[in-house]
Amino acid sequence: QPASLSLSLSSSSRHNSFLSAAVTWCGAELLRLRPHRTSAVSSLPQISSFLLITIFPQFPIVVYLGFFQEFRWGCDAALGGVMMAFLSAGIVLGWGCLRSVRRWEIKKFMAFCEERR
């Protein structure tokens, strides 16, 4: 009896960790892909938040859900690999976009400073 109880609790805790990971992933995905109001001032905060949400909650959760969860289906590894590829591409492209927007903001600021002299 105690052995089955501990197995049941272990299975239940693993089920809860899967549910919490799935709910966190869905919430982070909604935050990450929410429409941003375009501002004439800067899009740097929106791009930064997109990258931060992609790197921290999304990437580890996709690794867990794709490769390390106990309740796995046959397609989990393949879909996890595809999701990791898309997240990796999003990180690389987002980083390049962030760098170009940052350079544009610096040039705009330097031109503003030159005008004020």
Backbone as CSV, one residue per row, in Angstrom:
resi,resn,N_x,N_y,N_z,CA_x,CA_y,CA_z,C_x,C_y,C_z
1,GLN,0.815,-1.207,0.000,0.000,0.000,0.000,0.857,1.269,0.000
2,PRO,1.836,1.418,0.883,2.637,2.650,0.873,3.404,2.847,-0.426
3,ALA,3.869,1.756,-1.051,4.624,1.906,-2.298,3.730,2.454,-3.399
4,SER,2.496,1.968,-3.493,1.589,2.477,-4.518,1.177,3.906,-4.226
5,LEU,1.083,4.234,-2.934,0.740,5.609,-2.560,1.857,6.563,-2.967
6,SER,3.113,6.170,-2.725,4.223,7.046,-3.114,4.320,7.157,-4.627
7,LEU,4.014,6.063,-5.362,4.014,6.122,-6.815,2.914,7.049,-7.302
8,SER,1.773,6.984,-6.648,0.649,7.840,-7.016,0.986,9.306,-6.758
9,LEU,1.604,9.580,-5.626,1.975,10.967,-5.324,3.039,11.458,-6.292
10,SER,3.987,10.593,-6.603,5.028,10.980,-7.552,4.426,11.260,-8.922
11,SER,3.514,10.403,-9.343,2.859,10.601,-10.632,2.011,11.869,-10.609
12,SER,1.350,12.112,-9.490,0.522,13.310,-9.359,1.383,14.570,-9.399
13,SER,2.526,14.535,-8.722,3.391,15.723,-8.740,3.960,15.953,-10.130
14,ARG,4.243,14.876,-10.851,4.733,15.041,-12.219,3.635,15.570,-13.126
15,HIS,2.424,15.122,-12.885,1.287,15.627,-13.655,1.091,17.122,-13.374
16,ASN,1.233,17.518,-12.099,1.107,18.937,-11.748,2.223,19.764,-12.360
17,SER,3.434,19.218,-12.425,4.530,19.978,-13.041,4.286,20.139,-14.537
18,PHE,3.699,19.113,-15.176,3.348,19.235,-16.592,2.289,20.313,-16.784
19,LEU,1.250,20.291,-15.945,0.185,21.296,-16.075,0.705,22.705,-15.821
20,SER,1.546,22.870,-14.806,2.071,24.208,-14.533,2.977,24.678,-15.674
21,ALA,3.758,23.772,-16.254,4.611,24.145,-17.392,3.761,24.520,-18.600
22,ALA,2.700,23.753,-18.851,1.840,24.043,-19.996,1.104,25.365,-19.819
23,VAL,0.609,25.635,-18.613,-0.091,26.900,-18.360,0.883,28.070,-18.454
24,THR,2.081,27.923,-17.905,3.086,28.988,-17.995,3.470,29.237,-19.445
25,TRP,3.620,28.178,-20.219,3.952,28.332,-21.639,2.857,29.096,-22.365
26,CYS,1.606,28.730,-22.128,0.493,29.424,-22.801,0.447,30.898,-22.413
27,GLY,0.618,31.189,-21.120,0.618,32.586,-20.688,1.764,33.376,-21.273
28,ALA,2.947,32.782,-21.295,4.109,33.469,-21.865,3.937,33.671,-23.360
29,GLU,3.322,32.695,-24.029,3.099,32.822,-25.476,2.125,33.963,-25.769
30,LEU,1.089,34.087,-24.940,0.154,35.196,-25.122,0.836,36.542,-24.889
31,LEU,1.677,36.622,-23.846,2.414,37.867,-23.589,3.406,38.166,-24.705
32,ARG,4.044,37.126,-25.200,5.085,37.309,-26.209,4.507,37.760,-27.540
33,LEU,3.344,37.263,-27.893,2.780,37.545,-29.204,1.653,38.575,-29.173
34,ARG,1.479,39.239,-28.043,0.414,40.246,-27.977,0.768,41.407,-28.900
35,PRO,-0.246,42.020,-29.477,0.044,43.152,-30.373,0.530,44.352,-29.564
36,HIS,1.538,44.979,-30.070,2.077,46.172,-29.430,1.598,47.387,-30.199
37,ARG,1.309,48.426,-29.466,0.988,49.684,-30.137,2.276,50.270,-30.679
38,THR,2.271,50.561,-31.950,3.483,51.133,-32.524,3.611,52.569,-32.067
39,SER,4.775,52.900,-31.670,5.036,54.228,-31.150,6.051,54.915,-32.052
40,ALA,5.852,56.188,-32.239,6.817,56.940,-33.027,8.107,57.157,-32.244
41,VAL,8.036,56.950,-30.935,9.200,57.197,-30.097,10.215,56.060,-30.227
42,SER,9.787,54.828,-29.929,10.738,53.730,-29.976,10.013,52.395,-29.949
43,SER,10.570,51.422,-30.639,10.052,50.060,-30.560,11.029,49.170,-29.793
44,LEU,12.055,49.787,-29.226,13.069,49.038,-28.497,12.499,48.282,-27.296
45,PRO,11.613,48.857,-26.472,11.067,48.088,-25.343,10.246,46.872,-25.782
46,GLN,9.493,47.010,-26.854,8.686,45.882,-27.312,9.568,44.738,-27.810
47,ILE,10.608,45.063,-28.550,11.507,44.026,-29.058,12.260,43.377,-27.898
48,SER,12.668,44.183,-26.929,13.375,43.635,-25.769,12.482,42.700,-24.966
49,SER,11.232,43.096,-24.737,10.332,42.211,-23.980,10.055,40.930,-24.748
50,PHE,9.923,41.014,-26.066,9.726,39.817,-26.878,10.895,38.854,-26.704
51,LEU,12.117,39.382,-26.775,13.297,38.521,-26.641,13.418,37.942,-25.236
52,LEU,13.168,38.761,-24.217,13.294,38.264,-22.848,12.277,37.175,-22.550
53,ILE,11.043,37.351,-23.008,10.030,36.321,-22.786,10.335,35.075,-23.599
54,THR,10.934,35.237,-24.760,11.306,34.077,-25.565,12.441,33.303,-24.915
55,ILE,13.442,34.017,-24.399,14.618,33.349,-23.835,14.314,32.685,-22.508
56,PHE,13.695,33.419,-21.583,13.543,32.798,-20.272,12.374,31.832,-20.153
57,PRO,11.138,32.242,-20.143,10.155,31.197,-19.850,9.935,30.233,-21.009
58,GLN,10.002,30.730,-22.230,9.641,29.883,-23.358,10.652,28.767,-23.613
59,PHE,11.917,29.112,-23.709,12.927,28.131,-24.111,13.037,26.962,-23.123
60,PRO,13.187,27.219,-21.815,13.261,26.072,-20.893,11.976,25.242,-20.854
61,ILE,10.827,25.881,-20.989,9.574,25.132,-20.959,9.449,24.259,-22.198
62,VAL,9.861,24.750,-23.343,9.807,23.930,-24.559,10.765,22.753,-24.442
63,VAL,11.926,22.964,-23.859,12.862,21.850,-23.646,12.227,20.810,-22.723
64,TYR,11.602,21.273,-21.641,10.957,20.339,-20.707,9.804,19.598,-21.371
65,LEU,8.904,20.330,-22.015,7.733,19.694,-22.613,8.105,18.793,-23.790
66,GLY,9.148,19.132,-24.512,9.525,18.337,-25.668,10.360,17.115,-25.349
67,PHE,11.179,17.186,-24.302,12.150,16.113,-24.107,12.178,15.484,-22.714
68,PHE,11.745,16.175,-21.666,11.963,15.669,-20.312,10.701,15.369,-19.514
69,GLN,9.537,15.589,-20.048,8.333,15.290,-19.277,8.073,13.795,-19.241
70,GLU,7.355,13.356,-18.216,7.080,11.929,-18.074,5.996,11.475,-19.037
71,PHE,4.942,12.249,-19.182,3.830,11.885,-20.044,4.155,12.311,-21.466
72,ARG,4.697,11.398,-22.253,5.139,11.740,-23.607,4.340,10.982,-24.630
73,TRP,4.070,11.633,-25.716,3.469,10.992,-26.863,4.572,10.780,-27.882
74,GLY,4.283,10.061,-28.917,5.302,9.764,-29.913,5.819,10.984,-30.644
75,CYS,4.981,11.988,-30.782,5.366,13.164,-31.563,5.999,14.266,-30.720
76,ASP,6.112,14.078,-29.394,6.630,15.142,-28.529,8.054,15.552,-28.877
77,ALA,8.920,14.601,-29.131,10.318,14.941,-29.438,10.411,15.690,-30.765
78,ALA,9.660,15.245,-31.758,9.704,15.912,-33.066,9.120,17.318,-32.977
79,LEU,7.971,17.442,-32.331,7.362,18.774,-32.196,8.197,19.682,-31.295
80,GLY,8.804,19.102,-30.256,9.696,19.892,-29.407,10.892,20.406,-30.186
81,GLY,11.430,19.576,-31.060,12.543,20.007,-31.904,12.145,21.117,-32.860
82,VAL,10.955,20.998,-33.440,10.461,22.046,-34.339,10.240,23.343,-33.569
83,MET,9.633,23.239,-32.379,9.413,24.448,-31.572,10.740,25.075,-31.157
84,MET,11.730,24.252,-30.810,13.045,24.802,-30.448,13.696,25.480,-31.637
85,ALA,13.513,24.915,-32.834,14.070,25.536,-34.032,13.412,26.896,-34.280
86,PHE,12.094,26.974,-34.136,11.411,28.256,-34.323,11.797,29.272,-33.251
87,LEU,11.890,28.828,-31.996,12.315,29.750,-30.938,13.747,30.220,-31.156
88,SER,14.622,29.316,-31.589,16.010,29.699,-31.863,16.079,30.711,-33.003
89,ALA,15.298,30.467,-34.058,15.262,31.429,-35.160,14.702,32.760,-34.693
90,GLY,13.688,32.736,-33.841,13.134,33.975,-33.297,14.140,34.738,-32.458
91,ILE,14.939,34.004,-31.694,15.964,34.651,-30.871,17.035,35.277,-31.761
92,VAL,17.507,34.548,-32.755,18.557,35.067,-33.645,18.052,36.277,-34.430
93,LEU,16.873,36.147,-35.042,16.323,37.264,-35.819,15.951,38.441,-34.923
94,GLY,15.407,38.150,-33.758,15.066,39.225,-32.819,16.293,39.961,-32.319
95,TRP,17.373,39.215,-32.076,18.621,39.846,-31.628,19.165,40.776,-32.715
96,GLY,19.114,40.320,-33.961,19.565,41.179,-35.062,18.691,42.413,-35.199
97,CYS,17.395,42.240,-35.051,16.481,43.377,-35.119,16.732,44.347,-33.965
98,LEU,16.955,43.807,-32.781,17.242,44.654,-31.620,18.520,45.452,-31.833
99,ARG,19.538,44.831,-32.395,20.790,45.545,-32.661,20.587,46.657,-33.682
100,SER,19.817,46.384,-34.749,19.613,47.426,-35.768,18.747,48.565,-35.234
101,VAL,17.747,48.250,-34.438,16.917,49.319,-33.851,17.737,50.134,-32.868
102,ARG,18.594,49.474,-32.095,19.448,50.191,-31.152,20.401,51.134,-31.890
103,ARG,20.993,50.652,-32.982,21.894,51.521,-33.768,21.132,52.710,-34.346
104,TRP,19.903,52.453,-34.834,19.088,53.533,-35.390,18.750,54.558,-34.312
105,GLU,18.417,54.086,-33.108,18.116,54.993,-31.997,19.341,55.823,-31.615
106,ILE,20.517,55.205,-31.625,21.746,55.938,-31.293,22.028,57.007,-32.338
107,LYS,21.861,56.657,-33.621,22.079,57.646,-34.685,21.091,58.796,-34.564
108,LYS,19.843,58.479,-34.272,18.826,59.510,-34.113,19.150,60.418,-32.924
109,PHE,19.617,59.825,-31.825,19.976,60.610,-30.658,21.189,61.493,-30.936
110,MET,22.180,60.947,-31.629,23.369,61.738,-31.938,23.026,62.897,-32.877
111,ALA,22.128,62.660,-33.839,21.696,63.744,-34.727,20.946,64.808,-33.941
112,PHE,20.137,64.398,-32.989,19.417,65.341,-32.132,20.395,66.179,-31.309
113,CYS,21.434,65.535,-30.774,22.440,66.247,-29.989,23.215,67.251,-30.863
114,GLU,23.509,66.879,-32.087,24.214,67.780,-32.999,23.354,68.988,-33.347
115,GLU,22.033,68.780,-33.489,21.139,69.889,-33.788,21.085,70.877,-32.640
116,ARG,21.163,70.379,-31.427,21.037,71.237,-30.250,22.270,72.079,-29.996
117,ARG,23.362,71.764,-30.632,24.598,72.521,-30.390,24.531,73.819,-31.041
